[in-house]
Amino acid sequence: MTNDLSTLSGALLEMKDELIYQLGQKGVTASYDSSTGLLGLIGEISNIQTGGGSCYHIELDNSAYTTTGSLTVTATLQNQYQPYANQTVTFTGGTSTVTATTDSSGVATATVTFSASGTLTASYSNVSDTATVTVQTYGFYDDASVDNSSQYTSYSIQNTSGKVNIAWNSTEQAYAITNNTTSGRALLQFSNTVMQDNIKISADINLGGASYKQNGMLAFIDKDSQSTYSVAGWVQGQKYYRLTEFNGTSELQTTPNSTWSSLSTSDYNHHELVYQNGVVTYTVTTPSSETKTVSLTLQKSNYVGGKLGLFVELFSSATHCYIKNIKVESL
């Protein structure tokens, strides 16, 4: 009798383990519960998805996205834990519903557009995955992936004829900045943007080689004239950096010249200027993610309302810099 009970107990354990395994193969996670016993496991069979034994799983490539409006996303679809090709995945939550077909790896790629922050849902049959989408609103944004050069305006700061020229370069996917004279200084205004308190200006700038000088700096000028302006600048030739408040003929104040051998002379450094309550801070980050920051408490108080953009010293006829990913945003 004892041997019979042992044999029966062993058989039940084998049945339990096999049932848990088979349920798992059908996409149902189950475990043995002594309070419900084997009947509880058998009840899990009702959770197996119908449809010819299909077991679908879908997953977006991120759980959260940040965009200026349009972004490209992917969703991976599986059936029975294998890539499921040639299937239509639906993306909802944006300004319109978008569909895309999965490739041989089960990946569907789509471009979705959001006018406001919200939730993106990728769905197929009875499965779905969601992600949050944050829409970043900028006062101005231009990644330079297409030619928008007509929205920029050049203003002479020193030398009434000194201007800068802007031309889109399709190879660089950036704007090439040159000049029409070899003396003076100019400001290339980003569209019709003007200074305001609590503002950040940023761009990726390639200064074009170690032989060039002051040839690509984010800046703003005062609202009343073009003779007083504050400029955050990099002197590329000597590879030193500084932030200067300038009145058109002399420097009101400046940070010390600081050398930095890591500053790239052949790639895009990320430039960022922040103005808050009369204090301007300038940060540059190299392609290798090294960062330097300088700041000044400004002497003048009439900058809010003035033009802002790219400052260029017109010392030669060479290409001063390439610029892209230009953003102006409120903090």
N, C-alpha and C positions, 0 to 999 in steps of 0.2 A: 504493500500500500504506500509506504514512504517513497519507494522508488518511482511509483506511478505519479505521485504528487510532484516530485522533483522534475520528472520528465515533462509534465504539464507546465510547470512554472518556467522551465527553460524555453519551451515552445512559445509561451506567451511573451517572454522577453524578446525572443527573436522576431515575433510578429510585431511587437511594439516598435522595435528599432527599424524594421523594414518599412513599416507604415510611415514613420517619421521621414525616412529617406525618400520614399516615393512621393509623399506630399511635398517635400522640398523640391523634387524634380519638376513638380507642377506649379512651382512658384508660391507655395504655401509654407510659411514658417510655423512649425508646430513643436510642442514639447509635451512630455508625459506629465500628467497631473494626477496624483494618487487619489484626489477627491472625485475626479470624473472617470479615471481609469481608462481602459481601452476603448470604451464607448465614446469618451470625449475625443480621442484621436480620430475615431471613425467619423465623428460629426464634423471634423475639419474638412472632410471631402467636399462638403457643400461650398467651401471657399475656393475651390479650383475654378479658374476662369473657363467659361464655355467658349465654343467656337472652334471645334475640331481639334481641341487639345492645345490651342495657342496660349502662350504666356508672354504678354507684351511688357516691355519696360522702356520708358523714354526718359531722357535726362538732358537738360540744357547744359551748355559749356560753362556757365557761371550762375551763381545764385543772386548776383546783383550786378547791374550795369550802370555806368554814368555816360551820358551822351549830350550832345548839343541839339539832338532831334532825331538824327538818323544813325542807326548802328547795324552792324552785321553780326548775326548770332548763328550758332549751330545747335542742333539737337540730335542726339544719338538714339536710334531706335533698335531694340532687340526683340527677337521672338525666340522663346526657349533658350535664352541666354546667348543667342547668336545674332550677328548683324542681320538686319532685315532690310534688304535692298528693294528699290523700285516701289516704295510706299509713299503716300502723300501725308506729310505732317502739316498741321495747321497751327499758325502762330496768331494769337489774338491778344488784344489789349492796347494796341497802338491806334493810329488814326484810321487804319483799315485792316481787315483780315488778310493775311498773307499765307500762301501755301508753298511748299517746296518738296521735292522728291528725294528720297534717300539714295545715296550712292552705294557702291559695293561694300562699304564699311558701315552702312546703316546710318550715315550722317546726312542730315538735311541742313542746308545753308540758306539763310534768308536775310534780306535787309528789311528792317522794320523801322517805322517812324513814330515818334511820340511827340505830341505838342505840349504835354505836361507829364510830370512824374506819375508813375502808376505801376501796374503789374503786367508782366509778359507771361503768357501761358502757351506752352507747346503741347499739342495733344494729338493722339492717334487712337482710334477706336475707343476703348474705355479706360485709357491711361493718359496721364498728363503730368507736366512738371511746370513749376512757376518760378519766377525771379522778379525782384524789385528793379525798377528802372527809375533813375534819378535824372531829370532833365536839367542841365546846367544852363542858366540864362546869362548871356554875356552882353555887355554894352556894345561890343564889337568882337567878331571872330572871323578869321580867315586862315585856313590851313595851307593855302596856296596850292591846293591840288588842281585848281583850274585858274584861269586868268581873270582876276578881279582888279587888275592894276588901275582901271579907270576911276576907282573910288578913293584913290590916294591923291593928296595935293601937297606940292612942295612950297615951302615958304623960306625966303631969305632971312637969316638972323643977323649976319654980319657980312657986308658986301651986298648991295642992293640987287645985283644981277646974279648972285649965287643961288643956284637951284640944284636939286638932285633929280635924276631921271630914274624911273622904275620900269622894269620890263620883266615879264614872266618868263622863266626858263623851264621848259617842259622836262628837260633831263634832270635838273635839280629838284623839280617840283617846288620851286621857291622863286622869290623875286630878286633879280639882280639890281643892285643900286650903283649908279654911276653919277657923274656930275657934268655941268655945262661950263664950268670955269675951274681954275686951279687955285682960287683963293676965297677965303670967307668961310662961313658956316651956314648950314641950312637944316630945316626941320621938315621931315616927311610926315605929314599928319595922317593918322589912320582914320580914313573917312572923315566924318565931321565930329570926331570925339573931342571932348574937352575934359579938363581936370575937374575932379570933385574930391571931397574928403572921403577917406576910407575907400581907396581904389587900388587895384592891382593891374599892372601892365606886364605882359610877358610875351616872349618870342624866342624862337630858336634862330641863332645868328651864326653864320660861318664867316669869319673875318678875312678869309681869303689868303692867308700866308703871313709869315713873320715879317716881311718887308713893309707891310702897310702900317699906318699909324692909327690916329683916332678915326675909325671908319665904321662904327656901327654901335650905337649906344641908345638905349631908351631914354626919353627925355620929355620935359614939358616946359612951356614958356609962360610968362605972366600974362594975365588977361588984358592989360592996358596997353602994352606995346610989345615989340619983338626985340627989345634991347636987353631985357633982363630975363634970364631963364635958369632953371636948375637942370643939370645934366648928370646922369650916372654913366661913367665912361670907362672903357678899356683901351689902353694904348697898346696895340698889338705888337708893334715892332720890338719894343723893349720888354714886352710881356709883363707889364705891371698894370695894376688896376687902381682906380680911385673914383671917388664921387665928388663932384664939384658943383658949387653954386656960383654962377657966373653972371656978371651984370652987363655983358656985351663988350667990355674993354678990359676987364680984369676979373680976377677971381675974388669973390667975396669971402669964400672959405672953401677948403678942400680937405679930404682925407689924405694922409701920407701916401706917396707912391709905394706900392707893395708888390714885390715880384712874386710870380707864381709860375713855376716851370711846367705845371700840369695843364695849364690853359691850352686848349687845342688850337693849332694853327691850320688844321686841314679838315676839321669836322665842325658840327654844330654844337656850340655851347648854349645852354639854356639861360636866358637873361630874364630877371624878374625885378620889377620896381614896385614898391609899395609906398603909398603916401597916406599917413594918418596923423591928424591933429598937428600939422606943421613939421612932422618928422618924416624924412624919406629914407627908405632902406633899399639897398640894391644887393641882389644875390645872383651869383652866376654858378652854374653847375656844369661840370665837364661831362663828356660822354661816358667817362668811367665813374660818374656819380660823386666826384670830389666837389666840395662846395666852399665858396668864400662869400662873406657878407660884410658890407660897410654901410654906415648910416650917418646922417647929419640932421641936426635940428636947424631948420632953415631960418635965415635972417629976415627974408621978405615974407609978406603975408598975403600977397595978391596973386597967388598962383591958381587958386580955384576959379574955374571958368576959362583958363587959358588953354591953348591947343596942346595936344600931346601926340607923340609919335617917335620917330627914329631921328636921332641927331647925327649929322655927318659933317666932318671937317673936310673942306674941299681943297686938299693939298696936292692932288695929282689927278690924272685922267683915268686911272685904273678902276677896275670894278672894286668898289669899297667893301661890299659884303653881299651875301645872300641872306634873305630873311624869310621865315615861314612860321606857321603855327602861332599867329599873332592873336592875342586875346586881351580884351579890356573888360574888367569885371568889378563889380562892387563887392566890398567885403562885408 
